[in-house]
């Protein structure tokens, strides 16, 4: 069983809208991953999604990553990556997978810059953050390709265009 706990800040508007988008995005990300069994098991798997602002994300980015700037999304996994495969064997209790936090101003600026829907971009970032909670990363080219592929698969399930199509075309040439 999956429990998504959204916390919607005042900049983001309607709470129910973001609850629905975050639930759909988390489910799609998990379904696209190698951990899709987490959705159907009896164990409660909880993920917190915070829709915040640039100031809070900047402070967290500075504290936890030593980067004094806002970023679009941060993920704080609560399960060690090497323990993730064993989660499908747990049949009761609760697993706190982690927290994802988005910065409204940065997300809005990026969506405008890319000429895409703000909702689609924020949904993509929830997918991206969820995949980080599941141990996926983009620190090197091979890992980035895997993560981008999973994001594209999750976004396709949500009827959102692949944001990496231009990058994939650039790699091929």
Long-range contacts (C-beta under 8 A, 24 or more apart in sequence): 1-41, 1-42, 1-43, 1-44, 1-45, 2-26, 2-27, 2-30, 2-38, 2-39, 2-44, 2-45, 2-47, 3-44, 3-45, 3-46, 3-47, 4-46, 4-47, 4-49, 5-46, 5-47, 5-48, 5-49, 6-48, 6-49, 6-50, 6-51, 7-48, 7-49, 7-50, 7-51, 7-52, 8-51, 9-50, 9-51, 9-52, 9-53, 9-104, 11-51, 11-53, 11-104, 11-105, 12-51, 12-104, 17-119, 18-49, 18-51, 18-122, 21-119, 21-122, 21-123, 21-126, 22-49, 22-51, 22-123, 22-126, 24-123, 24-158, 25-123, 25-124, 25-126, 25-127, 25-130, 25-154, 25-158, 26-126, 26-127, 26-130, 28-127, 28-154, 28-155, 28-157, 28-158, 29-126, 29-127, 29-130, 29-131, 29-134, 29-150, 29-151, 29-154, 30-130, 30-134, 31-154, 31-157, 32-150, 32-151, 32-153, 32-154, 32-157, 33-131, 33-134, 33-136, 33-150, 35-84, 35-85, 35-87, 35-88, 35-134, 37-88, 38-87, 38-88, 38-95, 41-88, 41-90, 41-91, 42-91, 42-92, 43-87, 43-90, 43-91, 43-92, 43-93, 43-94, 43-95, 44-93, 44-94, 44-95, 45-87, 45-94, 45-95, 45-97, 46-94, 46-95, 46-96, 46-97, 47-97, 47-98, 47-99, 47-100, 47-130, 47-133, 48-98, 48-99, 48-100, 49-99, 49-100, 49-101, 49-102, 49-126, 49-129, 50-99, 50-100, 50-101, 50-102, 51-102, 51-104, 51-122, 52-101, 52-102, 52-103, 52-104, 53-103, 53-104, 53-105, 54-103, 54-104, 54-105, 54-106, 56-101, 56-103, 57-101, 57-102, 57-103, 57-106, 58-103, 60-101, 70-103, 70-105, 70-106, 71-103, 71-106, 72-102, 72-103, 72-106, 72-107, 72-110, 72-125, 73-100, 73-101, 73-102, 73-103, 73-107, 73-125, 73-126, 73-128, 73-129, 74-100, 74-101, 74-129, 75-99, 75-100, 75-101, 75-129, 75-130, 75-132, 75-133, 76-100, 76-101, 77-132, 77-133, 77-135, 78-133, 79-133, 81-135, 84-134, 84-135, 97-133, 97-134, 98-133, 100-126, 100-129, 100-130, 100-132, 100-133, 101-129, 102-126, 102-129, 114-163, 116-161, 116-163, 120-160, 120-161, 121-163, 123-155, 123-158, 123-160, 124-151, 124-155, 124-160, 124-163, 127-151, 127-154, 127-155, 127-158
